[in-house]
Amino acid sequence: MGKEFREFIMRGNVVDMAVGIIIGAAFGVIVTSLVSDIIMPPIGLALGNVDFANLFTILKQGIPAGPYASLADANAAGAVTINYGIFIMAIITFLIIAIVIFFMIRYVNRLRRRLEAPEVEAPPPEPTTKDCPYCFSAININATRCPNCTSQLQP
């Protein structure tokens, strides 16, 4: 059983999938940082100093009761919240990843079509022979007399 498992793990597809998952996880962290640290601060500034990480609605007050200055304060007090700012950032992260994956798949499909496309066939070569209309043997296309039946040929 150990040998079979080792053979399964060492297959090319499994190793490729593992590499893809690891790179995908790292890419997800990078995109999350891009959204929360680069994209959302200017958007929040343009909307009047809004910090999307601290946009929440309180469903149940904690102890002590609010208002809470930040989501961390609400969580520390034990308040039940709906964190719609974090949800907005997650949607933007998803959209960026979806767009990148779309362009990657588009590029891979274009490469695949190019590699799988049949090679363009060369045009057939010009004929070098013709058939004699009298004896039907193949003769040079420039011949004016058939070498087999000695008939005079029309040019």
Secondary structure as the mmCIF struct_conf table of DSSP 4:
data_model
#
loop_
_struct_conf.conf_type_id
_struct_conf.id
_struct_conf.beg_label_comp_id
_struct_conf.beg_label_asym_id
_struct_conf.beg_label_seq_id
_struct_conf.end_label_comp_id
_struct_conf.end_label_asym_id
_struct_conf.end_label_seq_id
HELX_RH_AL_P HELX_RH_AL_P1 GLY A 2 ILE A 9
TURN_TY1_P TURN_TY1_P1 MET A 10 MET A 10
BEND BEND1 ARG A 11 ARG A 11
HELX_RH_AL_P HELX_RH_AL_P2 GLY A 12 SER A 33
HELX_RH_PI_P HELX_RH_PI_P1 LEU A 34 ILE A 39
HELX_RH_AL_P HELX_RH_AL_P3 MET A 40 ALA A 46
TURN_TY1_P TURN_TY1_P2 LEU A 47 GLY A 48
BEND BEND2 ASN A 49 ASN A 49
HELX_RH_3T_P HELX_RH_3T_P1 PHE A 52 ASN A 54
STRN STRN1 THR A 57 LYS A 60
BEND BEND3 ILE A 63 PRO A 64
BEND BEND4 ALA A 69 SER A 70
HELX_RH_AL_P HELX_RH_AL_P4 LEU A 71 ALA A 77
TURN_TY1_P TURN_TY1_P3 GLY A 78 GLY A 78
STRN STRN2 VAL A 80 ILE A 82
HELX_RH_AL_P HELX_RH_AL_P5 TYR A 84 GLU A 116
BEND BEND5 ALA A 117 ALA A 117
HELX_LH_PP_P HELX_LH_PP_P1 PRO A 118 PRO A 127
STRN STRN3 THR A 129 ASP A 131
TURN_TY1_P TURN_TY1_P4 PRO A 133 CYS A 135
STRN STRN4 ALA A 138 ASN A 140
TURN_TY1_P TURN_TY1_P5 ILE A 141 ASN A 142
BEND BEND6 THR A 144 THR A 144
STRN STRN5 ARG A 145 ARG A 145
TURN_TY1_P TURN_TY1_P6 PRO A 147 CYS A 149
HELX_LH_PP_P HELX_LH_PP_P2 SER A 151 SER A 151
STRN STRN6 GLN A 152 GLN A 152
HELX_LH_PP_P HELX_LH_PP_P3 LEU A 153 GLN A 154
#
